[in-house]
């Protein structure tokens, strides 16, 4: 394991007058693979958002790549977001663009010339198995195709960390296995992976392929789950 890429230090988060997370501390080492689990409404999505700077903690601090996230200016935050690829639970796409254009959006936003990135784009589409769907519009895609496209979009800028929120929530078991293999491949390439999921069978399947640690949110605290899964 390399140095920590994300550290949460005595983190607390209040929501709607109540405490959702309390005294959470965790270090994600470079190249590690973590699952985050816990009951619905326990704060999994909130914790992920705190990790990539979309939310600010009520107390404690978040450090990403040795920088305190709270003190970052707009440019630093934009740089941070390029280093952390996020696969959102509801993977939204722009329906008037093709799949390929949607996956390339982060390139466009960061001012890169798509023509220069054509080879990378094609390789990425092939890696997620969507080469033959690259001209399709988002409404034409199946759930599994959307999830793989969301993963491709999250990794297009070559981030160091990939955070995925319930990436297998809307797909069948075979597709969830395929998505898991892609995440494991990214981890083998040295990427740090954090996946929120309530699917314990997915976690069990992962443990045969990768050294994964399981974090569980329970009554506002974060615990390292043992071998009881």
C-alpha positions as CSV (number, residue, x, y, z in Angstrom):
1,X,0.0,0.0,0.0
2,X,1.3,3.4,-0.9
3,X,0.6,6.7,1.0
4,X,-3.0,7.6,1.9
5,X,-4.9,9.3,-0.9
6,X,-8.0,10.1,1.2
7,X,-8.1,10.6,5.0
8,X,-11.2,11.3,7.1
9,X,-10.2,12.6,10.6
10,X,-12.9,12.6,13.3
11,X,-15.4,13.5,10.8
12,X,-19.0,14.5,11.7
13,X,-21.9,15.5,9.5
14,X,-25.2,16.9,10.5
15,X,-28.2,16.8,8.3
16,X,-31.6,18.3,8.9
17,X,-30.8,19.0,12.5
18,X,-29.7,15.5,13.3
19,X,-26.3,13.8,13.3
20,X,-25.9,11.5,10.3
21,X,-22.2,10.6,10.8
22,X,-20.2,11.0,14.0
23,X,-16.4,10.7,14.7
24,X,-15.6,8.9,11.5
25,X,-11.9,8.3,10.8
26,X,-10.5,6.3,7.9
27,X,-7.5,6.2,5.7
28,X,-7.7,5.0,2.1
29,X,-4.2,4.0,1.1
30,X,-3.0,4.4,-2.5
31,X,-4.0,1.3,-4.5
32,X,-6.4,-0.1,-1.9
33,X,-9.9,-1.5,-2.5
34,X,-12.6,-0.7,-0.1
35,X,-16.3,-1.5,0.1
36,X,-18.6,0.7,2.1
37,X,-21.8,-1.0,3.3
38,X,-24.6,-0.4,5.8
39,X,-28.4,-0.1,5.9
40,X,-30.3,2.2,3.5
41,X,-30.3,5.7,4.9
42,X,-27.2,5.1,7.0
43,X,-25.2,7.8,5.1
44,X,-23.2,5.8,2.5
45,X,-23.8,8.4,-0.3
46,X,-23.1,11.2,2.2
47,X,-19.8,9.7,3.2
48,X,-18.8,9.3,-0.5
49,X,-19.6,12.9,-1.2
50,X,-17.5,14.0,1.8
51,X,-14.6,12.0,0.3
52,X,-14.6,13.9,-3.0
53,X,-15.5,17.3,-1.7
54,X,-19.1,17.6,-2.8
55,X,-20.1,18.1,0.9
56,X,-18.3,19.8,3.7
57,X,-18.1,18.1,7.1
58,X,-19.8,19.7,10.1
59,X,-16.7,18.7,12.2
60,X,-13.4,17.0,11.7
61,X,-11.6,17.2,8.4
62,X,-11.1,15.5,5.0
63,X,-7.7,15.3,3.4
64,X,-7.3,14.3,-0.2
65,X,-3.8,13.9,-1.7
66,X,-2.4,15.5,1.5
67,X,-4.5,18.7,1.1
68,X,-7.2,19.8,3.4
69,X,-10.3,19.8,1.2
70,X,-12.0,22.6,3.2
71,X,-9.3,25.1,2.2
72,X,-9.2,24.5,-1.5
73,X,-9.9,27.3,-4.0
74,X,-11.9,26.7,-7.2
75,X,-8.9,25.7,-9.3
76,X,-7.6,23.3,-6.6
77,X,-11.0,21.7,-6.3
78,X,-11.3,21.3,-10.1
79,X,-7.9,19.6,-10.0
80,X,-9.0,17.3,-7.1
81,X,-12.2,16.4,-9.1
82,X,-10.0,15.3,-12.0
83,X,-8.0,13.0,-9.8
84,X,-11.2,11.3,-8.3
85,X,-13.6,9.6,-10.8
86,X,-17.1,9.2,-9.5
87,X,-19.8,6.8,-10.7
88,X,-23.0,8.2,-9.3
89,X,-26.0,6.0,-8.3
90,X,-28.3,7.6,-10.9
91,X,-25.7,8.0,-13.7
92,X,-27.2,10.9,-15.6
93,X,-26.4,11.5,-19.3
94,X,-27.2,14.1,-21.8
95,X,-29.8,12.5,-24.0
96,X,-29.1,14.6,-27.1
97,X,-25.4,13.4,-27.2
98,X,-24.2,10.0,-28.4
99,X,-22.8,7.5,-25.8
100,X,-19.3,8.3,-27.1
101,X,-19.9,12.1,-26.7
102,X,-21.2,11.6,-23.2
103,X,-18.2,9.5,-22.1
104,X,-15.9,12.2,-23.6
105,X,-17.6,15.1,-21.7
106,X,-15.0,15.3,-19.0
107,X,-12.4,15.8,-21.7
108,X,-14.4,18.5,-23.3
109,X,-15.0,20.2,-20.0
110,X,-11.2,20.1,-19.1
111,X,-10.4,21.8,-22.5
112,X,-8.9,18.8,-24.3
113,X,-9.2,18.2,-28.0
114,X,-11.4,15.1,-28.6
115,X,-9.6,14.4,-31.9
116,X,-6.3,14.0,-30.0
117,X,-8.0,11.6,-27.6
118,X,-9.7,9.4,-30.2
119,X,-7.4,6.4,-29.7
120,X,-7.9,6.6,-25.9
121,X,-11.6,6.9,-26.3
122,X,-11.9,3.8,-28.6
123,X,-9.7,1.8,-26.2
124,X,-11.9,2.8,-23.3
125,X,-15.1,1.9,-25.2
126,X,-13.6,-1.5,-26.1
127,X,-12.6,-2.0,-22.4
128,X,-16.2,-1.6,-21.2
129,X,-17.6,-3.5,-24.1
130,X,-19.5,-0.6,-25.7
131,X,-17.7,-0.2,-29.0
132,X,-20.8,-1.2,-31.0
133,X,-23.0,1.2,-28.9
134,X,-20.9,4.3,-29.2
135,X,-23.4,6.1,-31.5
136,X,-26.4,5.2,-29.5
137,X,-28.3,7.8,-27.4
138,X,-28.6,7.3,-23.7
139,X,-32.4,6.5,-23.8
140,X,-31.6,3.5,-26.0
141,X,-29.2,2.0,-23.5
142,X,-29.9,-0.9,-21.1
143,X,-29.1,-0.5,-17.4
144,X,-25.9,-2.5,-17.7
145,X,-24.8,-0.4,-20.7
146,X,-25.5,2.8,-18.7
147,X,-23.5,1.6,-15.7
148,X,-20.5,0.7,-17.9
149,X,-20.7,4.0,-19.7
150,X,-20.8,5.8,-16.3
151,X,-17.6,3.9,-15.3
152,X,-15.9,4.8,-18.6
153,X,-16.8,8.4,-18.1
154,X,-15.5,8.3,-14.5
155,X,-12.1,7.0,-15.6
156,X,-11.5,8.9,-18.9
157,X,-9.3,11.5,-17.2
158,X,-7.1,8.7,-15.6
159,X,-8.0,9.5,-12.0
160,X,-6.1,8.0,-9.1
161,X,-9.2,7.2,-7.2
162,X,-12.5,5.8,-8.4
163,X,-15.6,6.1,-6.1
164,X,-18.7,4.2,-7.1
165,X,-22.1,4.6,-5.4
166,X,-24.1,1.4,-5.7
167,X,-22.8,0.7,-9.3
168,X,-24.6,-2.6,-9.5
169,X,-27.9,-1.4,-8.0
170,X,-29.9,-1.7,-11.2
171,X,-28.3,-4.6,-13.0
172,X,-28.5,-8.4,-12.9
173,X,-26.0,-10.6,-11.3
174,X,-24.0,-11.4,-14.5
175,X,-23.6,-7.6,-15.2
176,X,-22.7,-6.8,-11.6
177,X,-19.9,-9.5,-11.9
178,X,-18.7,-7.8,-15.1
179,X,-18.7,-4.4,-13.5
180,X,-16.8,-5.8,-10.5
181,X,-14.2,-7.3,-12.8
182,X,-13.6,-3.9,-14.4
183,X,-13.2,-2.3,-11.0
184,X,-10.8,-5.1,-10.0
185,X,-8.8,-4.5,-13.2
186,X,-8.6,-0.8,-12.4
187,X,-7.3,-1.7,-8.9
188,X,-4.7,-4.0,-10.4
189,X,-3.5,-0.9,-12.4
190,X,-2.9,0.9,-9.1
191,X,-6.1,2.8,-8.7
192,X,-7.7,3.3,-5.3
193,X,-11.3,2.0,-5.4
194,X,-14.1,2.8,-3.0
195,X,-17.5,1.1,-3.7
196,X,-20.7,1.7,-1.7
197,X,-23.0,-1.3,-2.0
198,X,-25.6,-3.1,0.1
199,X,-25.0,-6.3,-2.0
200,X,-23.1,-8.6,0.3
201,X,-22.8,-11.4,-2.4
202,X,-21.0,-8.9,-4.6
203,X,-18.5,-8.3,-1.7
204,X,-18.0,-12.0,-1.2
205,X,-17.4,-12.5,-4.9
206,X,-14.8,-9.6,-4.9
207,X,-12.9,-11.2,-2.0
208,X,-11.9,-14.0,-4.4
209,X,-10.4,-11.5,-6.9
210,X,-8.9,-8.7,-4.8
211,X,-7.8,-7.8,-1.3
212,X,-10.7,-5.8,-0.3
213,X,-11.5,-4.2,3.1
214,X,-15.1,-3.7,4.1
215,X,-16.2,-0.6,6.0
216,X,-19.7,-0.7,7.6
217,X,-21.7,2.4,8.7
218,X,-23.6,1.5,11.8
219,X,-25.3,3.9,14.1
220,X,-23.4,6.9,12.7
221,X,-20.0,5.3,13.1
222,X,-17.7,3.6,10.7
223,X,-16.4,0.1,11.5
224,X,-14.1,-2.3,9.8
225,X,-16.2,-5.4,9.1
226,X,-14.6,-8.6,10.0
227,X,-14.6,-11.9,8.1
228,X,-18.3,-12.4,8.9
229,X,-19.6,-11.5,5.5
